Amino acid sequence: MELGEPDESGRRRPIPIKGSEFVLDVDVVIMAIGTGSNPLLLSTVPDMELTKKGYIVANEETGETTKKGVFAGGDIVTGAATVILAMGAGKKAARAINDYLMNGESGN
Ligand SMILES: Cc1cc2nc3c(=O)[nH]c(=O)nc-3n(C[C@H](O)[C@H](O)[C@H](O)COP(=O)(O)OP(=O)(O)OC[C@H]3O[C@@H](n4cnc5c(N)ncnc54)[C@H](O)[C@@H]3O)c2cc1C
């Protein structure tokens, strides 16, 4: 593959290089690409609200989900993002979880 010319959005997209394909002799292929949410969430936790893309809907300040006592943050809420955002969400959720355990509510 090589990057093509920028399109109208300015983004360069990969285009195949003719004749560059080759065959590998392997026993097993484990696909590990993509950053989507695990579809198990949809089927196993039906009472928790998810976005259309299957990410968890959570309060930005507390990480509270629509399922009582369950908090979420990081990529499963924002979609693929960064470590620093996931860490921030974790800190906020930890505070809210502490409030929830002490008072039965997260303070929001
Ligand atoms: C290839 C790649 C490169 C990246 N490079 C950067 C970078 O340079 N800088 C940067 O800031 N970010 C980078 N990111 C993004 C960053 O890795 C994520 O934003 C961050 O890891 C999100 O943290 P998280 O805790 O939300 O999720 P994760 O780090 O994905 O943690 C989720 C954890 O939950 C576990 N888990 C999943 N399902 C279950 C289950 N059912 N039961 C128990 N455990 C479960 C998983 O094994 C995993 O350990 C990169 C991501 C990828 C894929």
The ligand as a Tripos MOL2 file, in Angstrom:
@<TRIPOS>MOLECULE
LIG
   53    58     1     0     0
SMALL
NO_CHARGES

@<TRIPOS>ATOM
      1 C1         -2.0640    0.4870   18.3990 C.3       1 LIG1
      2 C2         -2.4430    1.5840   19.3670 C.ar      1 LIG1
      3 C3         -1.5640    2.6130   19.6260 C.ar      1 LIG1
      4 C4         -1.9090    3.6150   20.5220 C.ar      1 LIG1
      5 N1         -1.0140    4.6120   20.7810 N.ar      1 LIG1
      6 C5         -1.3230    5.5540   21.6710 C.ar      1 LIG1
      7 C6         -0.3940    6.5850   22.0000 C.ar      1 LIG1
      8 O1          0.7290    6.6410   21.4710 O.2       1 LIG1
      9 N2         -0.7520    7.4990   22.9230 N.ar      1 LIG1
     10 C7         -1.9770    7.4770   23.5340 C.ar      1 LIG1
     11 O2         -2.2520    8.3370   24.3740 O.2       1 LIG1
     12 N3         -2.8770    6.5250   23.2250 N.ar      1 LIG1
     13 C8         -2.5990    5.5740   22.3210 C.ar      1 LIG1
     14 N4         -3.4990    4.5940   22.0200 N.ar      1 LIG1
     15 C9         -4.8220    4.6590   22.6430 C.3       1 LIG1
     16 C10        -4.7710    4.1210   24.0660 C.3       1 LIG1
     17 O3         -4.1530    2.8310   24.0480 O.3       1 LIG1
     18 C11        -6.1920    4.0150   24.6010 C.3       1 LIG1
     19 O4         -6.8500    5.2600   24.4570 O.3       1 LIG1
     20 C12        -6.1990    3.6500   26.0860 C.3       1 LIG1
     21 O5         -5.4830    2.4410   26.2710 O.3       1 LIG1
     22 C13        -7.6290    3.4960   26.5820 C.3       1 LIG1
     23 O6         -7.5880    3.0030   27.8930 O.3       1 LIG1
     24 P1         -8.8250    2.2190   28.4880 P.3       1 LIG1
     25 O7         -8.4730    1.9010   29.9050 O.co2     1 LIG1
     26 O8        -10.0770    2.9650   28.2100 O.co2     1 LIG1
     27 O9         -8.9280    0.8840   27.6170 O.3       1 LIG1
     28 P2         -7.8830   -0.3070   27.4540 P.3       1 LIG1
     29 O10        -6.4730    0.1600   27.6330 O.co2     1 LIG1
     30 O11        -8.2570   -0.9680   26.1660 O.co2     1 LIG1
     31 O12        -8.2130   -1.2510   28.6880 O.3       1 LIG1
     32 C14        -9.3580   -2.0570   28.7060 C.3       1 LIG1
     33 C15        -8.9870   -3.3140   29.4690 C.3       1 LIG1
     34 O13       -10.1630   -4.0770   29.7170 O.3       1 LIG1
     35 C16        -9.8570   -5.4260   29.5150 C.3       1 LIG1
     36 N5        -11.1010   -6.1140   29.2130 N.ar      1 LIG1
     37 C17       -11.8370   -6.0920   28.0720 C.ar      1 LIG1
     38 N6        -12.9220   -6.8640   28.2060 N.ar      1 LIG1
     39 C18       -12.8850   -7.3900   29.4400 C.ar      1 LIG1
     40 C19       -13.7390   -8.2650   30.1580 C.ar      1 LIG1
     41 N7        -14.8640   -8.7380   29.6280 N.pl3     1 LIG1
     42 N8        -13.3870   -8.5840   31.4040 N.ar      1 LIG1
     43 C20       -12.2580   -8.0920   31.9760 C.ar      1 LIG1
     44 N9        -11.4060   -7.2560   31.3440 N.ar      1 LIG1
     45 C21       -11.7270   -6.9090   30.0900 C.ar      1 LIG1
     46 C22        -8.8700   -5.4370   28.3570 C.3       1 LIG1
     47 O14        -8.1150   -6.6260   28.3290 O.3       1 LIG1
     48 C23        -8.0160   -4.2230   28.6950 C.3       1 LIG1
     49 O15        -6.9360   -4.5470   29.5270 O.3       1 LIG1
     50 C24        -3.1560    3.5940   21.1330 C.ar      1 LIG1
     51 C25        -4.0630    2.5460   20.8710 C.ar      1 LIG1
     52 C26        -3.7050    1.5460   19.9980 C.ar      1 LIG1
     53 C27        -4.6660    0.4170   19.7170 C.3       1 LIG1
@<TRIPOS>BOND
     1     1     2 1
     2     2     3 ar
     3     2    52 ar
     4     3     4 ar
     5     4     5 ar
     6     4    50 ar
     7     5     6 ar
     8     6     7 ar
     9     6    13 1
    10     7     8 2
    11     7     9 ar
    12     9    10 ar
    13    10    11 2
    14    10    12 ar
    15    12    13 ar
    16    13    14 ar
    17    14    15 1
    18    14    50 ar
    19    15    16 1
    20    16    17 1
    21    16    18 1
    22    18    19 1
    23    18    20 1
    24    20    21 1
    25    20    22 1
    26    22    23 1
    27    23    24 1
    28    24    25 2
    29    24    26 1
    30    24    27 1
    31    27    28 1
    32    28    29 2
    33    28    30 1
    34    28    31 1
    35    31    32 1
    36    32    33 1
    37    33    34 1
    38    33    48 1
    39    34    35 1
    40    35    36 1
    41    35    46 1
    42    36    37 ar
    43    36    45 ar
    44    37    38 ar
    45    38    39 ar
    46    39    40 ar
    47    39    45 ar
    48    40    41 1
    49    40    42 ar
    50    42    43 ar
    51    43    44 ar
    52    44    45 ar
    53    46    47 1
    54    46    48 1
    55    48    49 1
    56    50    51 ar
    57    51    52 ar
    58    52    53 1
@<TRIPOS>SUBSTRUCTURE
     1 LIG1         1 GROUP 0 **** ****
